[in-house]
Protein backbone atom coordinates (compact mmCIF):
# COMPACT_ATOMS: atom_id res chain seq x y z
CA UNK A 1 0.00 0.00 0.00
CA UNK A 2 1.35 3.42 -0.93
CA UNK A 3 0.77 6.32 1.39
CA UNK A 4 0.85 10.03 0.69
CA UNK A 5 0.37 13.26 2.56
CA UNK A 6 -3.17 14.00 3.68
CA UNK A 7 -2.94 17.68 2.80
CA UNK A 8 -2.93 20.91 4.81
CA UNK A 9 -4.64 22.07 7.97
CA UNK A 10 -8.32 22.90 8.45
CA UNK A 11 -9.76 20.31 6.15
CA UNK A 12 -11.92 17.23 5.99
CA UNK A 13 -9.87 14.02 5.85
CA UNK A 14 -11.07 10.51 5.02
CA UNK A 15 -8.76 7.55 5.55
CA UNK A 16 -8.83 3.86 4.70
CA UNK A 17 -6.53 1.80 6.93
CA UNK A 18 -5.22 -1.70 7.44
CA UNK A 19 -4.23 -2.92 10.88
CA UNK A 20 -0.72 -4.13 11.64
CA UNK A 21 -0.74 -7.77 12.71
CA UNK A 22 -3.69 -10.09 12.19
CA UNK A 23 -5.83 -9.80 15.31
CA UNK A 24 -8.54 -7.89 13.37
CA UNK A 25 -8.22 -9.79 10.11
CA UNK A 26 -9.98 -12.88 8.77
CA UNK A 27 -7.69 -15.86 9.42
CA UNK A 28 -7.49 -19.63 9.00
CA UNK A 29 -5.04 -22.46 9.68
CA UNK A 30 -2.82 -23.32 6.68
CA UNK A 31 0.05 -25.82 7.10
CA UNK A 32 0.00 -25.49 10.89
CA UNK A 33 0.27 -21.71 10.65
CA UNK A 34 -2.43 -19.08 11.25
CA UNK A 35 -2.66 -17.19 7.97
CA UNK A 36 -4.55 -14.05 6.98
CA UNK A 37 -7.25 -14.77 4.37
CA UNK A 38 -8.52 -11.19 4.12
CA UNK A 39 -7.22 -7.96 5.61
CA UNK A 40 -9.69 -5.95 7.67
CA UNK A 41 -10.31 -2.32 6.75
CA UNK A 42 -10.78 0.57 9.14
CA UNK A 43 -12.02 4.06 8.25
CA UNK A 44 -11.53 7.51 9.73
CA UNK A 45 -13.52 10.67 9.11
CA UNK A 46 -11.59 13.64 10.52
CA UNK A 47 -12.70 17.28 10.77
CA UNK A 48 -11.38 20.26 12.70
CA UNK A 49 -13.64 19.69 15.70
CA UNK A 50 -14.63 16.04 15.45
CA UNK A 51 -13.51 12.61 14.27
CA UNK A 52 -15.12 9.21 13.75
CA UNK A 53 -13.72 5.71 13.41
CA UNK A 54 -15.44 2.53 12.23
CA UNK A 55 -14.45 -1.05 11.46
CA UNK A 56 -16.31 -4.33 10.96
CA UNK A 57 -16.19 -6.92 13.72
CA UNK A 58 -15.67 -10.64 13.17
CA UNK A 59 -18.94 -12.57 12.95
CA UNK A 60 -17.47 -16.07 12.81
CA UNK A 61 -15.12 -17.03 15.60
CA UNK A 62 -12.12 -19.35 15.70
CA UNK A 63 -10.27 -21.07 18.51
CA UNK A 64 -7.60 -19.53 20.78
CA UNK A 65 -3.97 -20.49 20.46
CA UNK A 66 -0.68 -19.34 21.98
CA UNK A 67 1.56 -17.30 19.70
CA UNK A 68 5.33 -17.60 19.65
CA UNK A 69 5.58 -14.50 21.84
CA UNK A 70 3.41 -16.17 24.48
CA UNK A 71 0.30 -14.06 23.83
CA UNK A 72 -3.09 -15.65 23.26
CA UNK A 73 -4.91 -15.05 19.98
CA UNK A 74 -7.75 -16.68 18.05
CA UNK A 75 -7.35 -18.19 14.61
CA UNK A 76 -10.33 -18.69 12.36
CA UNK A 77 -12.09 -15.39 13.05
CA UNK A 78 -13.86 -14.16 9.92
CA UNK A 79 -15.53 -10.91 8.89
CA UNK A 80 -18.34 -12.41 6.84
CA UNK A 81 -20.04 -10.65 3.90
CA UNK A 82 -23.32 -8.98 4.79
CA UNK A 83 -25.13 -11.21 2.29
CA UNK A 84 -23.95 -14.28 4.23
CA UNK A 85 -25.22 -12.76 7.47
CA UNK A 86 -28.58 -11.82 5.94
CA UNK A 87 -29.06 -15.31 4.49
CA UNK A 88 -28.25 -16.90 7.86
CA UNK A 89 -30.68 -14.56 9.61
CA UNK A 90 -33.42 -15.56 7.16
CA UNK A 91 -32.66 -19.25 7.71
CA UNK A 92 -32.15 -19.57 11.48
CA UNK A 93 -33.36 -16.20 12.77
CA UNK A 94 -29.97 -14.81 13.78
CA UNK A 95 -27.11 -13.44 11.73
CA UNK A 96 -24.37 -14.76 14.01
CA UNK A 97 -24.47 -18.47 14.80
CA UNK A 98 -23.54 -18.31 18.46
CA UNK A 99 -25.36 -19.30 21.66
CA UNK A 100 -24.39 -15.97 23.22
CA UNK A 101 -25.87 -13.90 20.37
CA UNK A 102 -28.91 -11.95 21.56
CA UNK A 103 -29.89 -10.00 18.47
CA UNK A 104 -28.61 -7.50 15.94
CA UNK A 105 -27.24 -4.77 18.19
CA UNK A 106 -25.00 -2.51 16.15
CA UNK A 107 -21.93 -3.08 18.34
CA UNK A 108 -22.01 -6.80 17.43
CA UNK A 109 -21.11 -5.89 13.85
CA UNK A 110 -19.12 -2.63 14.15
CA UNK A 111 -16.44 -1.19 16.37
CA UNK A 112 -17.05 2.57 16.43
CA UNK A 113 -15.51 5.40 18.38
CA UNK A 114 -15.23 9.16 18.06
CA UNK A 115 -14.05 12.38 19.61
CA UNK A 116 -16.60 14.40 21.52
CA UNK A 117 -17.08 17.93 20.19
CA UNK A 118 -17.04 20.24 23.21
CA UNK A 119 -16.62 23.63 21.65
CA UNK A 120 -16.69 25.61 24.88
CA UNK A 121 -13.39 24.05 25.92
CA UNK A 122 -10.14 25.57 24.73
CA UNK A 123 -8.86 22.21 23.50
CA UNK A 124 -10.70 20.10 20.93
CA UNK A 125 -10.65 16.43 19.94
CA UNK A 126 -8.44 16.94 16.85
CA UNK A 127 -4.98 18.46 16.75
CA UNK A 128 -2.60 19.10 13.85
CA UNK A 129 1.07 19.73 13.25
CA UNK A 130 2.89 19.79 9.91
CA UNK A 131 3.30 16.02 9.90
CA UNK A 132 0.91 14.66 12.53
CA UNK A 133 -2.79 14.40 13.37
CA UNK A 134 -3.70 13.86 17.03
CA UNK A 135 -7.04 12.21 17.79
CA UNK A 136 -8.42 12.65 21.29
CA UNK A 137 -11.61 11.87 23.15
CA UNK A 138 -13.18 13.72 26.04
CA UNK A 139 -13.11 11.89 29.37
CA UNK A 140 -16.24 12.74 31.36
CA UNK A 141 -14.57 11.29 34.46
CA UNK A 142 -11.32 13.25 34.21
CA UNK A 143 -12.99 16.20 32.42
CA UNK A 144 -10.21 16.56 29.90
CA UNK A 145 -9.23 15.43 26.43
CA UNK A 146 -7.08 12.28 26.38
CA UNK A 147 -5.00 11.37 23.37
CA UNK A 148 -5.90 8.07 21.68
CA UNK A 149 -3.90 7.98 18.45
CA UNK A 150 -1.39 9.83 16.34
CA UNK A 151 -1.51 9.59 12.56
CA UNK A 152 1.57 10.48 10.53
CA UNK A 153 0.41 12.66 7.62
CA UNK A 154 3.39 11.64 5.45
CA UNK A 155 3.67 7.88 6.01
CA UNK A 156 0.09 7.06 6.99
CA UNK A 157 1.22 5.20 10.10
CA UNK A 158 -1.13 5.16 13.11
CA UNK A 159 0.49 5.07 16.55
CA UNK A 160 -1.62 3.86 19.46
CA UNK A 161 -1.08 6.25 22.35
CA UNK A 162 -1.56 3.66 25.10
CA UNK A 163 1.14 1.19 24.06
CA UNK A 164 3.13 3.57 21.81
CA UNK A 165 3.11 0.99 19.01
CA UNK A 166 2.27 1.07 15.32
CA UNK A 167 -1.33 -0.14 15.01
CA UNK A 168 -2.31 0.57 11.39
CA UNK A 169 -1.30 2.07 8.05
CA UNK A 170 -3.63 4.43 6.18
CA UNK A 171 -4.15 6.04 2.83
CA UNK A 172 -6.33 8.99 1.89
CA UNK A 173 -9.63 8.40 0.09
CA UNK A 174 -12.16 10.97 -1.08
CA UNK A 175 -15.46 11.82 0.58
CA UNK A 176 -17.64 10.00 -1.95
CA UNK A 177 -15.60 6.80 -1.57
CA UNK A 178 -15.90 7.01 2.20
CA UNK A 179 -19.62 7.72 2.12
CA UNK A 180 -20.29 4.78 -0.22
CA UNK A 181 -18.51 2.38 2.14
CA UNK A 182 -20.40 3.66 5.19
CA UNK A 183 -23.69 3.60 3.26
CA UNK A 184 -23.10 0.01 2.13
CA UNK A 185 -22.24 -1.07 5.67
CA UNK A 186 -25.30 0.65 7.12
CA UNK A 187 -27.53 -0.88 4.44
CA UNK A 188 -26.11 -4.32 5.21
CA UNK A 189 -26.84 -3.89 8.89
CA UNK A 190 -30.42 -2.75 8.18
CA UNK A 191 -31.00 -5.86 6.06
CA UNK A 192 -29.74 -8.05 8.92
CA UNK A 193 -32.14 -6.44 11.39
CA UNK A 194 -35.02 -6.75 8.93
CA UNK A 195 -34.29 -10.43 8.27
CA UNK A 196 -34.14 -11.22 11.97
CA UNK A 197 -37.33 -9.30 12.62
CA UNK A 198 -39.18 -11.24 9.94
CA UNK A 199 -38.19 -14.54 11.56
CA UNK A 200 -39.64 -13.67 14.96
CA UNK A 201 -42.65 -15.72 16.03
CA UNK A 202 -43.93 -13.01 18.39
Secondary structure, DSSP 8 states (H G I E B T S, - for coil): --------SSS-EEEEEEESSSSSSEEEEETTEEEEEE--EEEEEE-SS-EEEEEE--SB--EEEE-TTS-EEEES-B---HHHHHHHHHHHS-SS--TT--S--GGGTEEEEE----TTSSS-SEEE-SSEEEEEEEETTTTEEEEEEEEETTT-EEEETTT--EEEEEEEE-HHHHHHHHHHHHHHHHHHHHHHHHH---
